[in-house]
Amino acid sequence: MKRSSFLALVISSALGLHSFAADAPKPLRVLLITGGCCHDYPAQKDILKKGIEARANVLVEQIHTDDKSVKPPLPIYGNPDYAKGFDVVIHDECAAGVADLATIDGVLAPHRAGIPGVNLHCAMHCYRFGEFQKPVAPGADNGHWYEYLGLHSTGHGPQEPIAISFTDKASPIVKGFADWTTVKEELYNNIELLTSHALAKGKQIVHQKSKDKDGKETVTDKEVETVVAWTNEYGPKKTRVFSTTIGHNNVTVEDSRYLDLVTRGVLWSAGKLNDDGTPATGYGPGGK
């Protein structure tokens, strides 16, 4: 091969590689918010980051506090621009005592502006006040967070295994997933389904003890079933929102089935999930 031809081939190949690199999608920037009451967030934040980044072309950045109160001092409060530059925000905080409406609306501001949201477990029990145990009226001040979620939940029963069944098997978020049963977990209630679109239900057998007048104890099994994973379109921009109430214990959070579900929720919310449940081109593991 002549030297000129060889150089031309090298240059052409280099330009081709450069073009491919330039066209390769950048990782999705995902903000993970953790901290507050009742959960092992120091461990779970790292389980989630590692698990999601291994499954998709995603860079998870974290805002975390070790504070264990129901009013964790997260720096997002009072800063409605906290999600600037991010493609998705994962709310995994437990902040049931944060009840100031201006603060709550500041947390919601990026999502009203169109930044997608993913909500895990105790995020469903945050930012509530007033008579939140009852169904809230449309447009009520204490319903802003529930409007974003698309579902209203206020509490849970004892920890028992949850049998998860996927109800919308055509959804790309859960397509091809097999039903499974968790370890002992918290099954969150459903006060109102609002604008949610259910993807999965969870069924739990709760053992209820009672005594008769002679003091004899009887155990009765009660079956409870609620929606445990869903999607929503929020606000005037119809922002994509995915939520699941599963994920109290570390064993569940590090379960590959749970991490698959959360990762697909992240990709779907960002519009990077194909109809068959696979990541869009460039958003699979390692940018594939």
C-alpha positions in Angstrom: 0.0 0.0 0.0 1.3 3.4 -0.9 2.2 5.7 1.9 -0.4 8.3 0.8 -3.1 5.7 0.7 -2.2 4.4 4.1 -2.2 7.9 5.6 -5.6 8.6 4.0 -7.0 5.3 5.6 -5.6 6.3 9.0 -7.1 9.8 8.8 -10.4 8.5 7.6 -10.6 5.9 10.4 -9.7 8.5 13.0 -12.3 10.9 11.7 -14.9 8.1 11.8 -14.0 7.3 15.4 -14.1 10.9 16.3 -17.6 11.2 14.7 -18.8 8.2 16.6 -17.5 9.5 19.9 -19.1 12.9 19.2 -22.4 11.3 18.4 -22.4 9.0 21.5 -25.0 10.2 24.0 -23.8 11.7 27.2 -24.9 9.9 30.4 -28.2 11.0 31.9 -27.5 13.1 34.9 -29.7 11.8 37.7 -30.0 13.5 41.1 -30.6 11.1 44.0 -32.0 12.7 47.2 -31.7 10.7 50.4 -32.0 11.2 54.1 -34.4 11.5 57.0 -36.4 9.2 59.2 -36.6 5.5 59.5 -34.4 4.0 56.8 -30.7 3.0 56.2 -30.1 5.7 53.7 -26.3 5.7 54.1 -26.3 2.2 52.7 -29.2 2.5 50.3 -27.9 5.6 48.5 -24.8 3.7 47.5 -26.8 0.5 46.6 -29.0 2.6 44.3 -26.2 4.5 42.7 -24.1 1.4 41.9 -27.1 -0.6 40.7 -28.5 2.1 38.4 -25.2 3.0 36.9 -24.4 -0.6 36.2 -27.7 -1.0 34.3 -27.8 2.2 32.2 -25.8 5.0 30.8 -26.5 7.1 33.8 -24.4 9.3 36.2 -26.1 9.4 39.7 -25.2 12.4 41.8 -26.3 12.6 45.4 -27.7 15.0 47.9 -27.7 13.2 51.2 -28.0 13.9 54.9 -27.4 11.5 57.8 -30.0 13.3 59.8 -32.7 10.8 61.0 -35.5 13.2 61.8 -38.7 13.8 59.9 -37.4 17.3 59.0 -34.0 16.4 57.4 -32.0 19.6 56.6 -31.7 18.9 52.9 -30.2 21.8 50.9 -32.9 21.5 48.3 -35.3 23.3 50.6 -35.6 27.0 49.8 -33.8 26.4 46.5 -36.3 25.9 43.6 -33.4 25.6 41.2 -31.9 22.6 43.0 -32.4 20.3 39.9 -30.9 22.6 37.3 -28.8 20.7 34.9 -30.2 17.3 35.8 -32.3 15.0 33.5 -34.2 13.2 36.3 -34.6 13.6 40.1 -35.0 10.6 42.3 -36.8 11.4 45.6 -35.9 8.9 48.2 -36.1 11.2 51.2 -38.3 10.6 54.3 -39.5 14.1 55.3 -42.9 13.6 56.7 -42.5 16.6 59.0 -41.7 19.2 56.3 -45.0 20.9 56.1 -44.4 24.5 54.9 -46.3 25.0 51.7 -43.7 27.4 50.1 -40.9 24.8 50.8 -43.1 22.0 49.3 -43.8 24.1 46.2 -40.1 24.7 45.9 -39.4 21.0 45.9 -42.0 20.6 43.2 -40.8 23.6 41.0 -38.4 21.6 38.8 -41.1 19.0 38.1 -43.6 21.6 37.2 -41.0 23.0 34.8 -40.7 19.6 33.2 -37.8 17.7 34.9 -39.0 14.1 35.3 -39.3 12.5 38.8 -38.8 9.1 40.3 -40.1 8.5 43.8 -39.2 5.6 46.1 -40.9 4.2 49.2 -41.0 6.9 51.9 -41.1 9.7 49.3 -44.8 9.0 49.2 -45.1 10.0 52.9 -43.3 13.3 52.6 -44.5 16.9 52.5 -47.9 16.5 54.1 -49.9 18.6 56.5 -53.5 19.3 57.6 -55.9 16.4 57.5 -53.8 14.4 55.1 -55.1 11.1 56.4 -58.4 11.9 54.6 -58.8 12.2 50.8 -57.8 15.8 49.8 -59.9 18.0 47.7 -58.7 18.8 44.1 -56.4 21.8 44.2 -56.2 21.9 48.0 -52.9 23.2 49.4 -52.2 20.0 51.3 -52.6 18.0 48.0 -49.8 19.4 46.0 -47.4 16.6 46.6 -50.1 14.0 46.0 -51.0 15.6 42.7 -47.3 15.2 41.6 -47.2 11.6 42.7 -50.6 10.8 41.2 -51.5 8.6 44.2 -52.3 9.4 47.9 -50.8 7.2 50.6 -50.6 7.9 54.3 -49.2 4.8 56.1 -48.5 1.1 56.1 -49.1 -2.1 58.2 -46.7 -4.6 59.7 -43.7 -5.9 57.8 -44.7 -9.1 56.0 -43.7 -10.5 52.6 -45.4 -8.8 49.7 -46.5 -10.8 46.6 -45.9 -8.4 43.6 -47.9 -8.9 40.5 -47.4 -6.8 37.3 -50.8 -5.6 36.1 -49.9 -3.7 32.9 -47.6 -6.2 31.2 -47.5 -4.0 28.1 -45.8 -1.1 29.8 -42.1 -0.9 28.9 -41.2 -0.3 32.5 -42.3 -3.8 33.6 -42.5 -5.7 30.2 -41.1 -9.2 30.6 -40.8 -9.0 34.4 -42.0 -12.0 36.4 -44.1 -11.7 39.5 -42.1 -12.1 42.7 -42.4 -12.0 46.5 -40.3 -9.8 48.6 -38.8 -10.4 52.1 -40.8 -8.9 55.0 -41.6 -5.4 53.7 -44.0 -2.5 54.3 -47.1 -2.4 52.1 -48.2 1.2 51.7 -52.0 2.0 51.7 -53.9 3.7 48.9 -56.2 6.5 50.0 -56.8 7.7 46.5 -55.4 6.6 43.1 -55.9 10.1 41.6 -54.2 10.3 38.2 -51.9 7.4 38.6 -51.6 4.6 36.0 -51.0 1.3 37.9 -48.2 -1.0 36.8 -48.0 -3.4 39.8 -50.0 -4.5 42.8 -48.8 -5.9 46.1 -50.6 -8.4 48.2 -49.8 -9.1 51.8 -51.2 -11.5 54.4 -51.5 -9.7 57.7 -51.9 -11.7 60.9 -54.4 -10.1 63.3 -54.7 -11.2 66.9 -57.8 -10.9 69.0 -59.0 -12.2 72.4 -62.5 -13.3 73.4 -64.1 -12.6 76.8 -62.3 -15.5 78.4 -58.9 -14.3 77.2 -58.5 -16.9 74.5 -56.4 -15.5 71.7 -57.3 -16.0 68.0 -55.2 -15.2 65.0 -57.0 -14.2 61.8 -55.3 -13.7 58.5 -56.4 -10.7 56.5 -55.4 -10.2 52.8 -54.5 -6.6 51.9 -53.8 -5.5 48.3 -52.7 -2.1 47.0 -51.0 -0.5 44.0 -47.2 -0.5 44.6 -45.8 0.8 41.3 -47.3 3.4 38.9 -46.7 6.3 36.5 -48.2 9.7 36.4 -48.2 12.8 34.1 -47.8 15.9 36.3 -48.6 19.5 35.7 -49.1 21.6 32.5 -46.0 20.0 30.9 -47.3 16.5 31.6 -44.0 15.7 33.3 -43.3 12.0 33.5 -43.2 10.6 37.0 -42.6 7.0 38.1 -43.1 5.8 41.7 -42.9 2.6 43.7 -43.7 2.2 47.4 -41.5 -0.9 47.6 -38.0 -0.5 49.1 -37.9 -0.3 52.9 -35.2 -2.9 53.7 -31.7 -3.1 52.2 -32.3 -6.7 51.1 -35.1 -5.5 48.8 -33.2 -2.4 47.6 -30.2 -4.5 46.5 -32.4 -7.2 44.9 -31.7 -7.2 41.1 -35.4 -7.2 40.4 -35.9 -4.1 42.3 -32.9 -2.3 40.7 -34.2 -3.4 37.3 -37.6 -1.8 38.0 -36.1 1.5 39.3 -33.7 1.7 36.4 -36.4 1.3 33.9 -38.4 3.9 35.7 -35.5 6.3 35.4 -35.1 5.6 31.7 -38.8 5.8 31.0 -39.2 9.1 32.8 -36.4 10.6 30.7 -37.8 9.2 27.5 -34.9 6.8 27.0 -36.7 3.4 27.2 -37.8 1.4 24.2 -41.3 -0.1 24.0 -39.8 -3.6 24.6 -38.2 -2.4 27.9 -34.7 -2.1 26.6 -32.7 1.1 27.0 -32.7 3.4 24.0 -29.6 3.3 21.8 -26.7 4.8 23.8 -28.4 4.5 27.2 -27.7 0.9 28.0 -24.8 -0.3 30.2 -21.5 1.4 29.1 -23.4 3.6 26.6 -24.5 0.7 24.4 
